[in-house]
């Protein structure tokens, strides 16, 4: 059975765009580079040829990876989720009891996570600790800096830019 992987509409579109670019542009460019390098003669000592072949391998590997991810994707519309509990796609505002600081994160898939942009993976320790919580719930997260105690202040729907 195929393991479905949650992804937002925006994340899915981004992966599809990358796949199309790799298949329609990068793949063609690298084949041309290989042809040009072959025309230079001896392939054993042709660094240009070997670099192009290595790039081709990376492109083909990424294409296979993207096709797998897109094939297993469970696309979720983050603007239509319930805000009763923290679920995939929720935008969550928390308060850290130690620093009294408020932080806001959107809970997304691993490919979409970027802490600097306020997007964390549902598979991360933070994501796992938050799933299912409601407004007012308190929870703990073990981080490299120690145990953090947090409270859920707000749960919204939508996607962060």
C-alpha positions as CSV (number, residue, x, y, z in Angstrom):
1,X,0.0,0.0,0.0
2,X,1.3,3.5,-0.9
3,X,2.0,5.7,2.1
4,X,0.3,9.1,1.4
5,X,2.3,12.2,2.3
6,X,0.4,15.4,3.1
7,X,1.3,18.5,1.2
8,X,-0.4,21.9,0.7
9,X,-1.7,23.1,-2.6
10,X,1.1,25.6,-2.8
11,X,3.8,23.0,-2.0
12,X,2.3,20.6,-4.6
13,X,2.4,23.3,-7.3
14,X,6.0,24.2,-6.4
15,X,7.1,20.5,-6.8
16,X,5.2,20.2,-10.1
17,X,6.8,23.4,-11.4
18,X,10.3,22.1,-10.5
19,X,9.5,18.7,-12.2
20,X,8.4,20.5,-15.4
21,X,11.5,22.7,-15.4
22,X,13.8,19.7,-14.9
23,X,12.1,17.6,-17.6
24,X,11.5,20.3,-20.2
25,X,14.5,22.6,-19.7
26,X,17.4,21.2,-17.6
27,X,17.3,17.7,-19.1
28,X,17.5,19.1,-22.6
29,X,20.3,21.5,-21.7
30,X,22.4,18.8,-20.1
31,X,22.0,16.5,-23.1
32,X,23.3,19.3,-25.4
33,X,26.2,19.9,-23.0
34,X,27.1,16.2,-23.2
35,X,27.0,16.3,-27.0
36,X,29.3,19.4,-27.1
37,X,31.7,17.8,-24.7
38,X,31.8,14.5,-26.7
39,X,32.7,16.5,-29.8
40,X,35.9,17.6,-28.0
41,X,37.4,14.2,-28.3
42,X,38.9,11.8,-25.8
43,X,36.3,11.2,-23.1
44,X,38.7,9.7,-20.5
45,X,40.3,13.1,-19.8
46,X,37.4,15.3,-20.7
47,X,36.4,17.1,-17.5
48,X,33.5,19.0,-19.3
49,X,32.0,15.6,-20.3
50,X,32.3,14.1,-16.9
51,X,30.8,17.2,-15.2
52,X,27.8,17.1,-17.7
53,X,27.3,13.4,-17.1
54,X,27.3,14.0,-13.3
55,X,24.8,16.8,-13.6
56,X,22.6,14.6,-15.8
57,X,22.7,12.0,-13.0
58,X,21.6,14.6,-10.4
59,X,18.8,15.8,-12.7
60,X,17.5,12.3,-13.4
61,X,17.6,11.4,-9.7
62,X,15.7,14.6,-8.7
63,X,13.1,13.9,-11.4
64,X,12.6,10.4,-10.0
65,X,12.3,11.8,-6.5
66,X,9.8,14.4,-7.5
67,X,7.7,11.9,-9.4
68,X,7.6,9.7,-6.3
69,X,6.6,12.5,-4.0
70,X,3.9,13.8,-6.3
71,X,2.6,10.3,-6.8
72,X,2.2,9.8,-3.0
73,X,1.0,13.3,-2.3
74,X,-2.2,13.9,-0.5
75,X,-3.0,17.5,-1.4
76,X,-4.7,19.5,1.3
77,X,-6.4,22.9,0.9
78,X,-5.1,24.8,3.9
79,X,-7.8,27.4,3.5
80,X,-10.5,24.8,4.2
81,X,-9.2,23.1,7.3
82,X,-11.0,23.0,10.7
83,X,-9.6,25.3,13.3
84,X,-11.0,23.4,16.3
85,X,-7.7,21.5,16.7
86,X,-4.2,21.7,15.3
87,X,-4.1,19.8,12.0
88,X,-1.9,19.8,8.9
89,X,-2.0,23.2,7.4
90,X,-3.0,25.1,10.5
91,X,-1.4,28.4,11.3
92,X,-0.7,28.3,15.1
93,X,0.2,31.0,17.5
94,X,1.9,29.8,20.7
95,X,3.3,31.5,23.8
96,X,6.6,30.2,25.2
97,X,6.3,30.2,29.0
98,X,10.0,30.7,29.6
99,X,10.4,33.8,27.4
100,X,6.8,35.0,27.3
101,X,7.4,35.3,23.6
102,X,4.6,34.6,21.0
103,X,5.6,32.6,17.9
104,X,3.5,31.7,14.9
105,X,4.0,28.6,12.7
106,X,2.2,26.9,10.0
107,X,2.3,23.1,10.2
108,X,3.2,21.6,6.8
109,X,5.1,18.6,5.3
110,X,8.8,18.0,5.4
111,X,9.4,19.4,1.9
112,X,7.7,22.6,2.8
113,X,9.2,23.3,6.2
114,X,11.3,26.4,6.6
115,X,11.6,27.6,10.2
116,X,12.8,31.1,9.1
117,X,9.6,31.5,7.2
118,X,7.5,30.1,10.1
119,X,6.8,26.7,8.5
120,X,7.5,23.6,10.5
121,X,7.1,20.0,9.6
122,X,4.4,17.8,11.1
123,X,7.1,15.2,11.4
124,X,9.3,17.4,13.6
125,X,9.3,17.2,17.4
126,X,7.4,20.5,17.5
127,X,4.9,19.3,14.9
128,X,4.3,16.0,16.6
129,X,3.8,17.7,20.0
130,X,1.2,20.2,18.5
131,X,-1.0,17.9,16.4
132,X,-4.5,17.5,17.9
133,X,-4.0,20.3,20.5
134,X,-6.8,22.9,21.0
135,X,-6.7,26.6,22.0
136,X,-5.7,26.8,25.7
137,X,-3.9,23.5,25.6
138,X,-0.4,23.4,27.1
139,X,2.4,21.1,25.9
140,X,6.1,20.5,26.2
141,X,8.7,20.1,23.4
142,X,12.2,18.8,23.9
143,X,14.7,20.9,21.9
144,X,18.5,20.9,21.8
145,X,18.3,23.9,24.2
146,X,16.2,22.0,26.7
147,X,12.5,21.4,27.5
148,X,10.2,24.2,26.3
149,X,6.7,24.7,27.7
150,X,4.1,26.3,25.4
151,X,0.4,27.1,25.2
152,X,-1.8,27.3,22.1
153,X,-3.2,30.8,21.8
154,X,-4.7,30.7,18.3
155,X,-5.4,28.3,15.4
156,X,-6.1,29.8,12.0
157,X,-6.4,28.4,8.5
158,X,-4.7,29.6,5.3
159,X,-1.2,29.6,4.0
160,X,1.7,31.7,4.9
161,X,3.4,33.5,2.1
